[in-house]
Amino acid sequence: MPTQTFDERCGIHTPQREQALQQALQKMRERALREVRFVWCDIHGTTRSKTLMPDAVEGALRNGVGMVSTLMLKDTSDRTAFKVFEPGGTDGLHGFGQGNNVTLLAQDIELHTLPWASEVGWVPCQAWFQDGTPVAWDSRRVLQAAVAQLQAKGWGMQCGLEVEFHIYRLRGPGAHTDPQQAAWPGPPPEVDLIHPGCALLSEAHSDTAHAALRIVQDTAQGMGLPLLSLEIELGPSQVEAVFAPTDALRAADNMVRFRNGVRQALARAGYWASFMCRPPFEHIMSSGWHLHQSLIDLASGTNLFQRDAAATGSSAQDAEHTLSPLGAQYLAGLLDHAAGALVFCTPTANGYGRFRPLALAPQAAVWGRDNRGAMLRVIGQAQDPATRIENRIGEPAANPYLYMASQIHAGLDGIARGLKPPSATESPYGQGNTLLPTDLGQALAALQADTHLVNAFGPGFVALLSGIKQLEWQRFQQAEDKLAFQRNEYFSRI
């Protein structure tokens, strides 16, 4: 009797998967790939990979690739947040301990080639325990579980990405090659600006930054991402990428590929891209990640937030003037769980410096009609199929799977409870608003206090995430030089 392959043990081997596997192998041969990266997205949204030679690829597509399980327990500095070699150190973390292995396996086999390294293949994977059961705390599975709740109702989520980030020109190889400066984590290289900032959408700055932006464009389009525009933002060396809406899971996949791909492609060309919210320089502008979202009917594709006519007797300050009753309830859910969801949207200690008054960044759990000072910006009008909610709370370093899952869980709770949102704000930075947590510690406490979100994500996953983020928060608090901490912890790595 032939030995069972790992994909068979996992219950995912099908004729369709076998066909996709054979197509991937054929593509590898036709393109003469010299290596293939089997890639996994960690809890921080960063990609990890193992690089295999062509002769090993078929076996890995069938049987997976081993990965040390502590990679699922790392904080942003790569420190393991749990004492895996001590008795009780991984209590509550079923399947982890003693630095054991999990297996990376491509469920839906996709072999991509990298636009900046055409001889390299790229296969996205998810984590499985060695007994063939899926690791539910793999962040991509966390979003898949949330999407499944929508699908059970016949709904889907559409997401458009609007991502601000910074691009610098490398001044030299710097700290990354000097062994005398090696540290854990090490300092970033020295950089120069690609444009001076302080001129939003400046055509002159766009021309100055053209070479770097062309690399971003070629990388995104070469990966098949639905890039719509590249824009000059207000801050020095700050830019923005805008993407067409897609379903939530593909949008999250696209964000992972864009963020990690752009950093790699730009680094090869002598640039440094950072998705850190507030890079460690004076006179910097914070970067946000604005998530546009709506629900659709899967059968018809209809936007479920759209309404045919404004509600009778409503004004522009009423949610149901623009949104359907379902959309208004979803909006109310986002408001109700804003504090508890914040750690999924702004997960770094650095990101909380963005929440400042009059800075086009939210400070309070309020919504507004086309109001960029509010946390939630409602866009559209009656009979507009593009009617949507823009959440302006996120930072570009967020794990997209967790960010989007938090929106689904919060919005569905608003629908389930029939919540009604308050009137739109005309003073997003005014007195009396319900303020958001102002640091990572407060955000973690807010999550623990949000019973619905704890249960929706699962107490085990929340304990895992909280343990990892608490270690990061403690180290930040203990750092004598907090600017140096952020420079090494975030600017070097994200």
ABEGO torsion letter per residue (X at the ends): XBBBBAAAAAGABBAAAAAAAAAAAAAAAAAGBABBBBBBBBAAGBBBBBBBBAAAAAAAAAAEBBBBAAAAABBAAGBBABBAABBGAABGBBGBEGGBBBBBBBABBBBBBBAABAABBBBBBBBBBAAGBBBAABAAAAAAAAAAAAAAAGBBBBBBBBBBBBBBBBAEAEAAABAAABBOBBBBBBBBBABAEGBBGBAAAAAAAAAAAAAAAAAAAAAGBBBABBBBBABBGBBBBBBBBBBAAAAAAAAAAAAAAAAAAAAAAGBBBBABABBBBBGBBBBBBBBBBBBBBAAAGBBAABBABBBBGBBAABAAAABBAAAAAAAAAAAAAAAAAAAAABABAAAAAABBBGAGBBABBBBBBGBAABABBBBEBBGBAABBBBBAABBAABBAAAAAAAAAAAAAAAAAAGBBBBBBBABAABBGBBBBBABAAAAAAAAAABAAAAAAAEAAAAAAAAAAAAAAAAAAAABABAAAAAAAAAAAAX
